[in-house]
Amino acid sequence: MAISTGGGEAESPMSDINTTPLVDVMLVLLIIFLIAVPVAIQTIEELDVPVFVSVESQDKVENLLLTVTTTDAAGRTPGTQDTAYEGATREGECRVYFNNTTLVNSQELYDLAFERLDTIVQRAGGIDAIMNDPEAIPQVHIRGDENAPWRCVAGAIFNVQAAGYPTVGFISNPVDPNG
């Protein structure tokens, strides 16, 4: 093994990296994390998560109910009569039912929603009167088929908000907590 004594040769810059400080810093960080992680975990385990009881919403007559679904694989639309409808598909055409009964396209949805909201606002005494009573402002409730693509639901939301409805909510089936 040869040892350089530094004599006789021209001085050149040293290109070796001293890893001792790096190892020291890494050991200090390891010790800090070994101490800090168990303390953090014990603190998090004692966290109390609030539990809320769900409350059934009080539905107003003025609220607009939309049902969003699609045609099935064969192009059939759901209906009240036996149509052999096999369920919504992601590739199907969007179907929106106004107040759960009338099948409408995008323009009809906008027009009907606007007319309905305008009638409610005029009956309340105008925009100022209805804005003074936020509870009187109607909402849109959407029942979306779980297999309906988001493009159908988003299109319905866009049209009713463009018609002037400020609040859009979703209706879901309650889950039985007992299984």
C-alpha positions as CSV (number, residue, x, y, z in Angstrom):
1,M,0.0,0.0,0.0
2,A,1.5,3.3,-1.0
3,I,1.1,6.5,1.0
4,S,1.6,9.9,-0.6
5,T,3.8,12.2,1.4
6,G,3.1,15.2,-0.8
7,G,6.6,15.8,-1.9
8,G,8.0,16.6,-5.3
9,E,4.8,16.4,-7.5
10,A,2.9,19.4,-8.8
11,E,-0.1,20.2,-6.6
12,S,-3.4,19.3,-8.2
13,P,-6.9,19.8,-6.8
14,M,-8.2,17.0,-4.6
15,S,-11.3,15.4,-6.2
16,D,-12.2,13.0,-3.3
17,I,-15.4,13.7,-1.4
18,N,-15.2,13.6,2.4
19,T,-18.2,11.4,3.3
20,T,-17.7,11.6,7.1
21,P,-19.9,14.7,7.6
22,L,-22.6,13.2,5.3
23,V,-22.6,10.0,7.4
24,D,-22.8,12.0,10.6
25,V,-25.8,14.1,9.4
26,M,-27.6,10.9,8.2
27,L,-27.1,9.2,11.6
28,V,-28.4,12.3,13.4
29,L,-31.5,12.4,11.2
30,L,-32.1,8.6,11.7
31,I,-32.0,9.1,15.5
32,I,-34.4,12.0,15.3
33,F,-36.9,10.0,13.2
34,L,-36.6,7.0,15.4
35,I,-37.6,9.2,18.4
36,A,-40.2,11.4,16.6
37,V,-42.2,8.7,14.7
38,P,-43.5,6.8,17.7
39,V,-44.5,10.0,19.4
40,A,-46.4,11.1,16.4
41,I,-48.2,7.8,16.0
42,Q,-49.3,7.8,19.6
43,T,-50.7,11.3,19.2
44,I,-52.6,10.4,16.1
45,E,-54.2,7.3,17.6
46,E,-55.8,9.4,20.3
47,L,-57.6,11.6,17.8
48,D,-61.4,11.6,18.2
49,V,-63.2,11.6,14.9
50,P,-66.7,13.2,15.1
51,V,-69.6,11.1,14.2
52,F,-72.6,12.8,12.6
53,V,-76.1,11.5,12.4
54,S,-77.5,12.0,8.9
55,V,-80.6,14.1,8.7
56,E,-83.2,13.7,6.0
57,S,-83.4,16.8,3.9
58,Q,-86.6,18.8,3.9
59,D,-87.7,18.8,0.3
60,K,-89.4,21.9,-1.1
61,V,-92.0,21.7,-3.9
62,E,-89.9,24.2,-5.9
63,N,-86.9,21.9,-6.0
64,L,-86.1,20.4,-9.4
65,L,-85.5,16.7,-9.7
66,L,-83.4,15.4,-12.5
67,T,-82.7,11.8,-13.3
68,V,-79.6,11.1,-15.4
69,T,-79.0,7.8,-17.1
70,T,-77.9,6.4,-20.5
71,T,-79.3,4.0,-23.1
72,D,-78.3,0.4,-22.8
73,A,-76.0,-1.5,-25.1
74,A,-78.9,-2.1,-27.6
75,G,-79.8,1.7,-27.6
76,R,-83.0,1.2,-25.6
77,T,-84.2,4.0,-23.2
78,P,-85.5,3.3,-19.7
79,G,-89.2,3.7,-19.4
80,T,-92.2,2.9,-17.3
81,Q,-93.4,0.2,-19.6
82,D,-91.6,-3.1,-20.3
83,T,-88.9,-2.0,-22.7
84,A,-86.4,-4.8,-22.1
85,Y,-83.9,-2.1,-20.9
86,E,-80.8,-3.7,-19.6
87,G,-79.3,-0.8,-17.6
88,A,-77.1,2.2,-18.3
89,T,-73.8,1.8,-20.1
90,R,-70.8,4.0,-20.3
91,E,-71.0,4.2,-24.1
92,G,-74.7,4.9,-24.2
93,E,-76.4,8.2,-25.1
94,C,-77.2,10.5,-22.2
95,R,-80.8,10.6,-21.0
96,V,-82.0,13.3,-18.7
97,Y,-85.5,13.2,-17.2
98,F,-87.0,16.5,-16.1
99,N,-88.9,16.1,-12.7
100,N,-88.3,12.4,-13.1
101,T,-90.9,12.1,-15.9
102,T,-90.1,14.1,-19.1
103,L,-87.2,13.0,-21.3
104,V,-85.4,16.2,-22.4
105,N,-82.3,17.1,-24.5
106,S,-79.8,19.7,-23.4
107,Q,-81.6,22.7,-24.9
108,E,-85.0,21.6,-23.6
109,L,-83.4,21.1,-20.2
110,Y,-82.1,24.6,-20.2
111,D,-85.4,26.1,-21.5
112,L,-87.6,24.2,-19.0
113,A,-85.3,24.9,-16.1
114,F,-85.1,28.6,-16.9
115,E,-88.9,29.0,-17.3
116,R,-89.5,27.1,-14.1
117,L,-87.0,29.2,-12.1
118,D,-88.4,32.4,-13.6
119,T,-91.9,31.5,-12.6
120,I,-90.8,30.7,-9.0
121,V,-88.9,34.0,-8.8
122,Q,-91.8,36.1,-10.1
123,R,-94.2,34.3,-7.7
124,A,-91.9,35.2,-4.8
125,G,-92.0,38.9,-5.8
126,G,-88.9,39.2,-7.9
127,I,-85.2,38.7,-7.6
128,D,-84.7,41.0,-4.5
129,A,-87.5,39.3,-2.6
130,I,-86.2,35.8,-3.2
131,M,-82.6,36.8,-2.4
132,N,-83.7,38.1,1.0
133,D,-85.0,34.6,1.8
134,P,-82.3,32.1,0.9
135,E,-84.5,29.2,1.9
136,A,-86.9,30.2,-0.9
137,I,-84.3,29.7,-3.6
138,P,-85.0,26.3,-5.3
139,Q,-82.3,23.7,-5.6
140,V,-81.6,21.0,-8.2
141,H,-81.4,17.4,-7.0
142,I,-79.8,14.9,-9.4
143,R,-80.3,11.2,-9.2
144,G,-77.6,9.7,-11.3
145,D,-77.4,6.1,-12.4
146,E,-74.2,4.6,-11.0
147,N,-73.2,3.5,-14.5
148,A,-74.0,6.8,-16.2
149,P,-70.7,8.5,-17.4
150,W,-69.7,11.8,-15.8
151,R,-70.2,13.6,-19.1
152,C,-74.0,13.1,-18.8
153,V,-74.1,14.3,-15.2
154,A,-71.8,17.2,-15.9
155,G,-73.9,18.3,-18.9
156,A,-77.0,18.3,-16.7
157,I,-75.3,20.4,-14.1
158,F,-74.0,22.8,-16.6
159,N,-77.4,23.4,-18.2
160,V,-79.3,24.0,-14.9
161,Q,-76.6,26.3,-13.6
162,A,-76.7,28.2,-16.8
163,A,-80.4,28.5,-16.4
164,G,-79.8,30.2,-13.0
165,Y,-80.0,27.5,-10.3
166,P,-77.3,28.2,-7.8
167,T,-77.4,25.0,-5.9
168,V,-77.1,21.5,-7.3
169,G,-77.1,18.4,-5.0
170,F,-77.0,14.7,-5.5
171,I,-79.5,12.1,-4.2
172,S,-78.2,8.7,-3.2
173,N,-79.7,5.6,-1.7
174,P,-79.0,5.4,2.0
175,V,-76.6,2.6,3.0
176,D,-77.8,0.3,5.7
177,P,-75.2,0.4,8.5
178,N,-76.2,-3.1,9.6
179,G,-75.1,-4.7,6.3
